[in-house]
Structures are given as C-alpha cells and as structure tokens.
C-alpha cells in the first residue's frame, strides 16, 4: 500500500508540529506497553520531555493517526558519529496503544521505518527490548533479524541491503502522500467557520 489506510486512520510521517500529539500518545500507553516501549518505568513528566524533544534530534518518526490522534508510532534514530560521517546504524522503537496491538500496525510501521532506513543509507537497524516484549521480538524475526541476549535485554539486529528501485519509489510515494495529507489538513483548518 502506498499511503497506508488502516481503517479508520492513516499512517504518515510525523514532524515537530506533532510533538504534543506524540506526547499524548505515549502518555496514553497502558503501564505494560509503556514499560515495553521504554524498557522500564518512567514518569509522565519524563515521557512528556522525551516526546517534546524527539523532533529536535535526528531521525524519522511515523505515526498511525486516527481521528486526529496518534495511536501508534515508530521511531528511527541514527547512531551519533563523532567523525560526522553518515551513520550506518540506527535504533528503531515502536509504540502501539493497547486496543490496536493485534492489528499489525507495529509491523506496518516497521516496514516503513526499514524503507526509510534503506534509502537513507542505514545498513543495520537495532531493536532493543525486554525479554518479555514478544511483539518486538516477532517484528525483528519477521524482518530477518538476529536476536541476541545482552545484559538483561534482547537486541534484534536487522541487516539491510542497499535500496533497490522499488524501495526508492515506495519511499518517495510515501513522502508525496504525506505532503498532500498535510496540505489537505492545513487547508481544512483554514476554512472559515460557518455563520
């Protein structure tokens, strides 16, 4: 699918204008989902600060948006290189609100994150998760990842090949649809109120 309509919402790239909605999404996660996402318990204030600062750091953020609310998100954060060279590795993380966790939304977010990584020159994605986070382990395995157990957590390593034409076209089309979606949403907010 190009612009992935998962009724009744849509999957799209998030930007700094979505920071507050992203924070609200993370704060709506149930305690277990929150612990799985952050690999431990965090306060509401810490989560809000993380979400509001997320768009000030390098990376790609995708969201599943339903009725104007972000209900699931995927993040791709490239490694920081001291020599300022292009990173070859990035970490990915996903969060899906409990009532949507059986709908393959996490897998679809991962598919798009992997596409963005490939066209960006990333060659390895790392998924860190707690041993009880079976969903994240399944995502890693689904995309050919190797699971390693390191110091109380699992690390899924997904090795990526170079992008092919289909990957580049798909990523470009996603970006184009996301731009159109943003323009239409903006136009809707500019419509004069009925008298």
MDAnalysis code that builds the backbone (N, CA, C; Angstrom):
import MDAnalysis as mda
import numpy as np

u = mda.Universe.empty(585, n_residues=195, atom_resindex=np.repeat(np.arange(195), 3), trajectory=True)
u.add_TopologyAttr("name", ["N", "CA", "C"] * 195)
u.add_TopologyAttr("resid", np.arange(1, 196))
u.add_TopologyAttr("resname", ["UNK", "UNK", "UNK", "UNK", "UNK", "UNK", "UNK", "UNK", "UNK", "UNK", "UNK", "UNK", "UNK", "UNK", "UNK", "UNK", "UNK", "UNK", "UNK", "UNK", "UNK", "UNK", "UNK", "UNK", "UNK", "UNK", "UNK", "UNK", "UNK", "UNK", "UNK", "UNK", "UNK", "UNK", "UNK", "UNK", "UNK", "UNK", "UNK", "UNK", "UNK", "UNK", "UNK", "UNK", "UNK", "UNK", "UNK", "UNK", "UNK", "UNK", "UNK", "UNK", "UNK", "UNK", "UNK", "UNK", "UNK", "UNK", "UNK", "UNK", "UNK", "UNK", "UNK", "UNK", "UNK", "UNK", "UNK", "UNK", "UNK", "UNK", "UNK", "UNK", "UNK", "UNK", "UNK", "UNK", "UNK", "UNK", "UNK", "UNK", "UNK", "UNK", "UNK", "UNK", "UNK", "UNK", "UNK", "UNK", "UNK", "UNK", "UNK", "UNK", "UNK", "UNK", "UNK", "UNK", "UNK", "UNK", "UNK", "UNK", "UNK", "UNK", "UNK", "UNK", "UNK", "UNK", "UNK", "UNK", "UNK", "UNK", "UNK", "UNK", "UNK", "UNK", "UNK", "UNK", "UNK", "UNK", "UNK", "UNK", "UNK", "UNK", "UNK", "UNK", "UNK", "UNK", "UNK", "UNK", "UNK", "UNK", "UNK", "UNK", "UNK", "UNK", "UNK", "UNK", "UNK", "UNK", "UNK", "UNK", "UNK", "UNK", "UNK", "UNK", "UNK", "UNK", "UNK", "UNK", "UNK", "UNK", "UNK", "UNK", "UNK", "UNK", "UNK", "UNK", "UNK", "UNK", "UNK", "UNK", "UNK", "UNK", "UNK", "UNK", "UNK", "UNK", "UNK", "UNK", "UNK", "UNK", "UNK", "UNK", "UNK", "UNK", "UNK", "UNK", "UNK", "UNK", "UNK", "UNK", "UNK", "UNK", "UNK", "UNK", "UNK", "UNK", "UNK", "UNK", "UNK", "UNK", "UNK", "UNK", "UNK", "UNK", "UNK"])
u.atoms.positions = np.array([
    [0.837, -1.185, 0.000],
    [0.000, 0.000, 0.000],
    [0.876, 1.241, 0.000],
    [0.434, 2.269, -0.674],
    [1.243, 3.477, -0.752],
    [1.033, 4.353, 0.475],
    [-0.150, 4.880, 0.619],
    [-0.474, 5.678, 1.798],
    [-1.364, 4.784, 2.635],
    [-0.805, 4.185, 3.630],
    [-1.405, 3.041, 4.251],
    [-2.630, 3.389, 5.078],
    [-3.783, 3.210, 4.456],
    [-5.036, 3.412, 5.179],
    [-5.351, 2.147, 5.952],
    [-5.362, 2.262, 7.243],
    [-5.720, 1.166, 8.117],
    [-6.965, 1.674, 8.824],
    [-8.111, 1.251, 8.357],
    [-9.326, 1.913, 8.824],
    [-9.350, 2.045, 10.322],
    [-9.847, 3.117, 10.844],
    [-10.269, 4.337, 10.148],
    [-9.177, 5.399, 10.097],
    [-7.933, 5.033, 10.305],
    [-6.852, 6.013, 10.363],
    [-5.918, 5.940, 9.177],
    [-4.821, 6.673, 9.296],
    [-3.825, 6.725, 8.231],
    [-2.428, 6.708, 8.858],
    [-1.484, 6.096, 8.164],
    [-0.103, 6.082, 8.617],
    [0.644, 7.169, 7.859],
    [1.355, 8.037, 8.593],
    [2.078, 9.130, 7.944],
    [3.294, 9.515, 8.760],
    [4.168, 10.292, 8.097],
    [5.359, 10.804, 8.772],
    [4.942, 11.922, 9.727],
    [5.574, 11.950, 10.881],
    [5.297, 12.983, 11.880],
    [6.391, 14.040, 11.818],
    [6.044, 15.257, 12.269],
    [7.033, 16.329, 12.321],
    [6.874, 17.114, 13.618],
    [7.621, 18.180, 13.760],
    [7.647, 18.936, 15.011],
    [6.254, 19.434, 15.411],
    [5.385, 19.679, 14.450],
    [4.024, 20.103, 14.767],
    [3.197, 19.018, 15.439],
    [3.686, 17.788, 15.414],
    [3.001, 16.660, 16.040],
    [3.538, 16.339, 17.428],
    [4.472, 17.132, 17.934],
    [5.150, 16.802, 19.191],
    [4.173, 16.624, 20.351],
    [3.233, 17.522, 20.495],
    [2.272, 17.421, 21.611],
    [1.388, 16.181, 21.455],
    [0.924, 15.923, 20.237],
    [0.101, 14.728, 19.994],
    [0.909, 13.452, 20.227],
    [2.205, 13.480, 19.890],
    [3.084, 12.340, 20.131],
    [3.218, 12.109, 21.637],
    [3.402, 13.188, 22.393],
    [3.492, 13.072, 23.853],
    [2.205, 12.476, 24.420],
    [1.067, 12.959, 23.947],
    [-0.217, 12.446, 24.438],
    [-0.364, 10.959, 24.131],
    [0.086, 10.546, 22.941],
    [0.041, 9.121, 22.589],
    [0.859, 8.308, 23.585],
    [2.103, 8.715, 23.822],
    [2.956, 7.960, 24.736],
    [2.382, 7.931, 26.144],
    [1.732, 9.009, 26.559],
    [1.132, 9.054, 27.893],
    [-0.128, 8.195, 27.987],
    [-0.781, 7.902, 26.851],
    [-1.960, 7.030, 26.856],
    [-1.595, 5.548, 26.905],
    [-0.328, 5.202, 26.687],
    [0.058, 3.799, 26.733],
    [-0.263, 3.217, 28.110],
    [-0.808, 1.997, 28.120],
    [-1.073, 1.333, 29.395],
    [0.274, 1.020, 30.063],
    [0.280, 0.719, 31.364],
    [1.561, 0.511, 32.068],
    [2.471, -0.543, 31.437],
    [1.911, -1.647, 30.963],
    [2.742, -2.692, 30.364],
    [3.329, -2.202, 29.037],
    [2.516, -1.584, 28.189],
    [3.006, -1.075, 26.901],
    [4.052, 0.008, 27.104],
    [3.851, 0.837, 28.114],
    [4.825, 1.891, 28.426],
    [6.150, 1.280, 28.851],
    [6.093, 0.247, 29.689],
    [7.319, -0.404, 30.134],
    [8.020, -1.085, 28.961],
    [7.251, -1.698, 28.051],
    [7.858, -2.347, 26.891],
    [8.523, -1.317, 25.980],
    [7.883, -0.168, 25.783],
    [8.434, 0.859, 24.900],
    [9.712, 1.463, 25.454],
    [9.725, 1.762, 26.752],
    [10.862, 2.471, 27.348],
    [11.791, 1.556, 28.153],
    [11.530, 0.258, 28.108],
    [12.349, -0.739, 28.813],
    [12.448, -0.447, 30.306],
    [11.363, 0.043, 30.863],
    [11.305, 0.337, 32.291],
    [10.222, 1.357, 32.570],
    [10.030, 1.644, 33.827],
    [9.002, 2.603, 34.230],
    [9.564, 4.024, 34.188],
    [8.829, 4.920, 33.560],
    [9.203, 6.333, 33.512],
    [8.019, 7.181, 33.970],
    [8.314, 8.312, 34.557],
    [7.258, 9.219, 34.997],
    [6.616, 9.905, 33.796],
    [5.402, 10.412, 33.992],
    [4.719, 11.152, 32.932],
    [5.554, 12.346, 32.476],
    [6.177, 13.030, 33.434],
    [6.986, 14.203, 33.097],
    [8.174, 13.827, 32.218],
    [8.837, 12.725, 32.528],
    [9.984, 12.268, 31.738],
    [9.540, 11.893, 30.321],
    [8.413, 11.222, 30.220],
    [7.895, 10.826, 28.898],
    [7.519, 12.065, 28.088],
    [6.869, 13.028, 28.713],
    [6.496, 14.266, 28.011],
    [7.743, 14.990, 27.503],
    [8.766, 15.097, 28.326],
    [10.009, 15.757, 27.904],
    [10.655, 15.003, 26.741],
    [10.662, 13.682, 26.821],
    [11.216, 12.879, 25.732],
    [10.466, 13.164, 24.429],
    [9.141, 13.109, 24.492],
    [8.328, 13.286, 23.280],
    [8.462, 14.685, 22.702],
    [8.449, 15.702, 23.541],
    [8.530, 17.073, 23.046],
    [9.898, 17.382, 22.460],
    [10.937, 16.672, 22.904],
    [12.280, 16.876, 22.355],
    [12.630, 15.947, 21.214],
    [11.780, 14.969, 20.940],
    [12.101, 13.943, 19.936],
    [12.355, 14.519, 18.551],
    [11.644, 15.573, 18.198],
    [11.773, 16.121, 16.847],
    [12.936, 17.097, 16.722],
    [13.635, 17.334, 17.825],
    [14.851, 18.154, 17.797],
    [16.098, 17.304, 17.588],
    [15.917, 15.989, 17.581],
    [17.029, 15.066, 17.378],
    [16.923, 14.484, 15.972],
    [18.032, 14.044, 15.390],
    [17.966, 13.423, 14.068],
    [17.114, 12.162, 14.119],
    [16.411, 11.904, 13.040],
    [15.632, 10.683, 12.973],
    [14.362, 10.851, 12.175],
    [13.642, 9.757, 12.062],
    [12.363, 9.710, 11.351],
    [11.315, 9.214, 12.335],
    [10.170, 9.879, 12.345],
    [9.055, 9.497, 13.207],
    [7.837, 9.270, 12.323],
    [7.226, 8.111, 12.482],
    [5.998, 7.789, 11.760],
    [4.890, 7.595, 12.776],
    [3.668, 7.860, 12.341],
    [2.547, 7.652, 13.243],
    [1.351, 7.071, 12.532],
    [0.599, 6.300, 13.266],
    [-0.729, 5.871, 12.821],
    [-1.677, 6.855, 13.487],
    [-2.392, 7.635, 12.675],
    [-3.239, 8.710, 13.169],
    [-4.694, 8.344, 12.896],
    [-5.500, 8.415, 13.945],
    [-6.917, 8.058, 13.862],
    [-7.718, 9.187, 14.491],
    [-8.615, 9.792, 13.730],
    [-9.433, 10.912, 14.215],
    [-8.574, 12.015, 14.828],
    [-7.450, 12.315, 14.182],
    [-6.581, 13.389, 14.623],
    [-5.679, 13.047, 15.798],
    [-5.729, 11.807, 16.279],
    [-4.917, 11.398, 17.425],
    [-3.910, 10.336, 16.995],
    [-2.663, 10.510, 17.418],
    [-1.643, 9.495, 17.153],
    [-1.927, 8.315, 18.079],
    [-2.128, 7.144, 17.491],
    [-2.444, 5.938, 18.256],
    [-1.299, 4.923, 18.255],
    [-0.340, 5.117, 17.344],
    [0.842, 4.253, 17.283],
    [1.954, 5.058, 16.639],
    [3.197, 4.722, 16.991],
    [4.328, 5.467, 16.444],
    [5.532, 4.558, 16.266],
    [6.333, 4.906, 15.268],
    [7.608, 4.240, 15.033],
    [8.677, 5.307, 14.930],
    [9.829, 5.029, 15.519],
    [10.933, 5.988, 15.511],
    [12.195, 5.313, 14.989],
    [12.935, 6.025, 14.184],
    [14.228, 5.571, 13.680],
    [15.248, 6.636, 14.046],
    [16.175, 6.294, 14.928],
    [17.155, 7.258, 15.425],
    [18.551, 6.773, 15.031],
    [19.225, 7.517, 14.129],
    [20.565, 7.089, 13.707],
    [21.592, 7.243, 14.812],
    [22.612, 6.383, 14.761],
    [23.698, 6.483, 15.734],
    [24.418, 7.813, 15.560],
    [24.962, 8.323, 16.643],
    [25.731, 9.561, 16.597],
    [27.173, 9.193, 16.284],
    [27.722, 9.818, 15.265],
    [29.098, 9.545, 14.847],
    [29.979, 10.723, 15.238],
    [31.052, 10.453, 15.930],
    [31.965, 11.518, 16.372],
    [32.688, 12.167, 15.201],
    [32.876, 11.417, 14.122],
    [33.585, 11.978, 12.966],
    [32.637, 12.618, 11.948],
    [31.354, 12.724, 12.310],
    [30.320, 13.339, 11.482],
    [30.085, 12.611, 10.163],
    [30.574, 11.375, 10.057],
    [30.300, 10.604, 8.844],
    [28.861, 10.096, 8.890],
    [28.367, 9.657, 7.732],
    [26.990, 9.184, 7.639],
    [26.843, 7.912, 8.462],
    [25.839, 7.839, 9.339],
    [25.693, 6.656, 10.187],
    [25.273, 5.424, 9.385],
    [25.798, 4.280, 9.785],
    [25.443, 3.016, 9.152],
    [24.434, 2.242, 9.990],
    [24.199, 2.725, 11.207],
    [23.329, 2.000, 12.128],
    [22.328, 2.960, 12.755],
    [21.138, 2.452, 13.047],
    [20.109, 3.251, 13.711],
    [19.301, 2.343, 14.630],
    [18.742, 2.934, 15.648],
    [17.861, 2.201, 16.556],
    [16.418, 2.515, 16.186],
    [15.573, 1.511, 16.242],
    [14.148, 1.687, 15.978],
    [13.357, 1.331, 17.228],
    [12.262, 2.035, 17.434],
    [11.372, 1.768, 18.570],
    [9.941, 1.984, 18.103],
    [9.027, 1.245, 18.721],
    [7.624, 1.307, 18.324],
    [6.730, 1.350, 19.557],
    [5.611, 2.021, 19.420],
    [4.619, 2.076, 20.496],
    [3.237, 2.010, 19.850],
    [2.420, 1.115, 20.354],
    [1.056, 0.933, 19.838],
    [0.123, 0.860, 21.037],
    [-0.933, 1.678, 21.005],
    [-1.887, 1.654, 22.113],
    [-2.577, 0.295, 22.176],
    [-2.888, -0.127, 23.386],
    [-3.327, -1.491, 23.665],
    [-4.464, -1.971, 22.764],
    [-5.480, -1.153, 22.536],
    [-6.642, -1.611, 21.766],
    [-6.323, -1.859, 20.293],
    [-5.129, -1.482, 19.837],
    [-4.737, -1.685, 18.434],
    [-3.597, -2.689, 18.268],
    [-3.165, -3.318, 19.344],
    [-1.952, -4.136, 19.285],
    [-2.089, -5.427, 18.488],
    [-3.268, -5.846, 18.168],
    [-3.420, -7.070, 17.369],
    [-3.635, -6.764, 15.891],
    [-3.546, -5.517, 15.483],
    [-3.875, -5.135, 14.117],
    [-2.708, -5.021, 13.150],
    [-1.529, -5.522, 13.501],
    [-0.335, -5.500, 12.644],
    [0.169, -4.085, 12.367],
    [-0.268, -3.126, 13.148],
    [0.171, -1.746, 12.943],
    [1.662, -1.622, 13.239],
    [2.154, -2.289, 14.284],
    [3.582, -2.259, 14.589],
    [4.412, -2.809, 13.442],
    [3.939, -3.894, 12.824],
    [4.652, -4.482, 11.684],
    [4.655, -3.529, 10.499],
    [3.545, -2.857, 10.252],
    [3.483, -1.895, 9.136],
    [4.366, -0.683, 9.393],
    [4.403, -0.221, 10.628],
    [5.331, 0.866, 10.969],
    [6.767, 0.420, 10.741],
    [7.093, -0.803, 11.173],
    [8.451, -1.327, 10.997],
    [8.810, -1.420, 9.519],
    [7.864, -1.838, 8.703],
    [8.113, -1.941, 7.257],
    [8.492, -0.581, 6.671],
    [7.758, 0.445, 7.063],
    [8.073, 1.784, 6.554],
    [9.375, 2.327, 7.127],
    [9.619, 2.076, 8.398],
    [10.876, 2.518, 9.020],
    [12.055, 1.872, 8.299],
    [11.946, 0.594, 8.000],
    [13.013, -0.109, 7.282],
    [13.219, 0.493, 5.905],
    [12.128, 0.839, 5.218],
    [12.251, 1.502, 3.915],
    [12.978, 2.829, 4.012],
    [12.613, 3.641, 4.999],
    [13.300, 4.930, 5.205],
    [14.781, 4.705, 5.499],
    [15.066, 3.711, 6.330],
    [16.465, 3.434, 6.672],
    [17.263, 3.056, 5.429],
    [16.724, 2.178, 4.616],
    [17.452, 1.716, 3.421],
    [17.771, 2.866, 2.478],
    [16.787, 3.732, 2.211],
    [17.043, 4.826, 1.264],
    [17.920, 5.912, 1.886],
    [18.078, 5.883, 3.206],
    [18.940, 6.852, 3.890],
    [20.364, 6.357, 4.048],
    [20.651, 5.151, 3.593],
    [21.995, 4.616, 3.701],
    [22.268, 3.852, 4.984],
    [21.263, 3.682, 5.824],
    [21.414, 2.882, 7.043],
    [21.517, 1.418, 6.617],
    [22.450, 0.695, 7.186],
    [22.653, -0.714, 6.818],
    [22.305, -1.677, 7.939],
    [22.041, -1.140, 9.135],
    [21.700, -2.012, 10.258],
    [20.720, -1.285, 11.172],
    [19.646, -1.976, 11.525],
    [18.683, -1.446, 12.492],
    [18.771, -2.299, 13.743],
    [18.807, -1.636, 14.891],
    [18.857, -2.307, 16.185],
    [17.532, -2.071, 16.894],
    [16.930, -3.162, 17.368],
    [15.706, -3.098, 18.168],
    [16.053, -3.617, 19.561],
    [16.037, -2.748, 20.564],
    [16.308, -3.166, 21.939],
    [14.986, -3.416, 22.642],
    [14.892, -4.527, 23.367],
    [13.640, -4.805, 24.061],
    [13.865, -5.707, 25.265],
    [12.913, -5.658, 26.170],
    [12.939, -6.527, 27.345],
    [12.651, -7.969, 26.917],
    [13.099, -8.951, 27.692],
    [12.852, -10.350, 27.338],
    [11.366, -10.678, 27.171],
    [10.485, -10.011, 27.912],
    [9.056, -10.295, 27.825],
    [8.353, -9.549, 26.680],
    [9.092, -8.738, 25.925],
    [8.489, -7.999, 24.808],
    [8.482, -8.888, 23.553],
    [7.558, -9.821, 23.555],
    [7.455, -10.806, 22.471],
    [7.084, -10.136, 21.153],
    [6.271, -9.092, 21.203],
    [5.871, -8.413, 19.960],
    [7.083, -7.832, 19.225],
    [7.964, -7.190, 19.961],
    [9.152, -6.599, 19.337],
    [10.066, -7.693, 18.801],
    [10.176, -8.785, 19.527],
    [10.990, -9.902, 19.055],
    [10.408, -10.491, 17.771],
    [9.072, -10.555, 17.690],
    [8.424, -11.045, 16.465],
    [8.691, -10.116, 15.288],
    [8.661, -8.815, 15.535],
    [8.944, -7.854, 14.461],
    [10.364, -8.065, 13.950],
    [11.314, -8.196, 14.864],
    [12.707, -8.424, 14.453],
    [12.809, -9.693, 13.620],
    [12.189, -10.776, 14.076],
    [12.251, -12.044, 13.352],
    [11.545, -11.945, 11.995],
    [10.422, -11.234, 11.953],
    [9.667, -11.075, 10.707],
    [10.520, -10.447, 9.603],
    [11.400, -9.542, 9.981],
    [12.246, -8.859, 9.007],
    [13.658, -9.449, 8.945],
    [13.794, -10.691, 9.375],
    [15.065, -11.394, 9.243],
    [16.102, -11.023, 10.279],
    [15.676, -10.432, 11.377],
    [16.623, -10.006, 12.401],
    [17.171, -11.149, 13.225],
    [18.371, -10.945, 13.694],
    [19.027, -11.902, 14.584],
    [18.828, -11.399, 16.012],
    [18.304, -12.259, 16.890],
    [18.084, -11.880, 18.285],
    [19.288, -12.281, 19.127],
    [19.769, -11.330, 19.929],
    [20.878, -11.574, 20.851],
    [20.426, -11.176, 22.256],
    [20.820, -11.945, 23.224],
    [20.520, -11.613, 24.613],
    [21.745, -10.961, 25.226],
    [21.581, -9.703, 25.678],
    [22.705, -8.944, 26.247],
    [22.275, -8.265, 27.542],
    [22.877, -8.639, 28.634],
    [22.696, -7.951, 29.912],
    [21.246, -7.630, 30.242],
    [20.383, -8.633, 30.250],
    [19.006, -8.439, 30.679],
    [18.041, -7.956, 29.628],
    [18.474, -7.807, 28.391],
    [17.562, -7.387, 27.321],
    [17.915, -8.110, 26.029],
    [16.960, -8.123, 25.146],
    [17.209, -8.669, 23.817],
    [17.543, -7.528, 22.873],
    [18.360, -7.852, 21.905],
    [18.694, -6.914, 20.851],
    [18.420, -7.631, 19.527],
    [17.522, -7.059, 18.750],
    [17.261, -7.589, 17.423],
    [18.091, -6.794, 16.426],
    [18.890, -7.480, 15.636],
    [19.748, -6.823, 14.646],
    [19.206, -7.171, 13.262],
    [18.760, -6.151, 12.542],
    [18.251, -6.339, 11.183],
    [19.260, -5.745, 10.224],
    [19.889, -6.604, 9.439],
    [20.867, -6.152, 8.440],
    [20.105, -5.783, 7.166],
    [20.414, -4.621, 6.615],
    [19.710, -4.127, 5.434],
    [20.634, -4.115, 4.228],
    [20.076, -4.427, 3.097],
    [20.812, -4.298, 1.850],
    [20.656, -2.890, 1.306],
    [21.332, -2.635, 0.225],
    [21.199, -1.337, -0.442],
    [19.780, -1.212, -1.000],
    [19.279, 0.004, -1.107],
    [17.929, 0.170, -1.643],
    [17.877, -0.205, -3.119],
    [16.751, -0.774, -3.519],
    [16.531, -1.030, -4.938],
    [15.536, -0.002, -5.458],
    [15.223, -0.072, -6.721],
    [14.325, 0.911, -7.334],
    [12.965, 0.921, -6.650],
    [12.432, -0.257, -6.355],
    [11.115, -0.340, -5.721],
    [11.124, 0.331, -4.349],
    [12.177, 0.118, -3.565],
    [12.283, 0.740, -2.247],
    [12.305, 2.265, -2.370],
    [13.080, 2.773, -3.313],
    [13.177, 4.228, -3.507],
    [11.846, 4.817, -3.969],
    [11.189, 4.151, -4.893],
    [9.897, 4.637, -5.381],
    [8.855, 4.633, -4.267],
    [8.820, 3.561, -3.495],
    [7.855, 3.455, -2.400],
    [8.091, 4.575, -1.383],
    [9.344, 4.808, -1.013],
    [9.648, 5.866, -0.043],
    [9.263, 7.231, -0.596],
    [9.546, 7.466, -1.876],
    [9.172, 8.737, -2.493],
    [7.669, 8.937, -2.537],
    [6.944, 7.881, -2.852],
    [5.480, 7.977, -2.881],
    [4.917, 8.217, -1.482],
    [5.475, 7.550, -0.474],
    [5.034, 7.800, 0.900],
    [5.229, 9.264, 1.261],
    [6.398, 9.807, 0.918],
    [6.670, 11.218, 1.221],
    [5.679, 12.132, 0.499],
    [5.401, 11.823, -0.769],
    [4.456, 12.632, -1.535],
    [3.058, 12.599, -0.947],
    [2.591, 11.414, -0.592],
    [1.265, 11.299, 0.015],
    [1.217, 11.991, 1.368],
    [2.287, 11.885, 2.139],
    [2.331, 12.565, 3.428],
    [2.224, 14.080, 3.250],
    [2.900, 14.611, 2.233],
    [2.848, 16.042, 1.954],
    [1.436, 16.479, 1.552],
    [0.795, 15.713, 0.694],
    [-0.583, 16.020, 0.285],
    [-1.511, 15.969, 1.494],
    [-1.346, 14.944, 2.338],
    [-2.169, 14.811, 3.535],
    [-2.007, 16.030, 4.433],
    [-0.772, 16.481, 4.625],
    [-0.509, 17.674, 5.441],
    [-1.181, 18.913, 4.838],
    [-1.058, 19.062, 3.520],
    [-1.652, 20.225, 2.851],
    [-3.172, 20.231, 3.004],
    [-3.790, 19.074, 2.842],
    [-5.246, 18.985, 2.990],
    [-5.687, 19.262, 4.422],
    [-4.931, 18.763, 5.386],
    [-5.257, 19.040, 6.785],
    [-5.114, 20.521, 7.092],
    [-4.066, 21.147, 6.561],
    [-3.870, 22.583, 6.768],
    [-5.009, 23.371, 6.132],
    [-5.389, 23.000, 4.907],
    [-6.484, 23.687, 4.219],
    [-7.787, 23.576, 5.016],
    [-7.994, 22.429, 5.613],
    [-9.205, 22.218, 6.436],
    [-9.221, 23.156, 7.631],
    [-8.060, 23.388, 8.241],
    [-8.010, 24.286, 9.403],
    [-8.191, 25.747, 9.001],
    [-7.920, 26.084, 7.740],
    [-8.036, 27.456, 7.274],
    [-9.441, 27.802, 6.789],
    [-10.300, 26.802, 6.670],
    [-11.658, 27.031, 6.188],
    [-12.400, 27.936, 7.170],
    [-13.099, 28.961, 6.655],
    [-13.837, 29.854, 7.556],
    [-14.950, 29.089, 8.295],
    [-15.188, 29.506, 9.510],
    [-16.247, 28.876, 10.303],
    [-17.609, 29.220, 9.713],
    [-18.559, 28.276, 9.753],
    [-19.893, 28.571, 9.232],
    [-20.560, 29.650, 10.066],
    [-21.376, 30.452, 9.386],
    [-22.064, 31.549, 10.097],
    [-23.434, 31.156, 10.539],
])
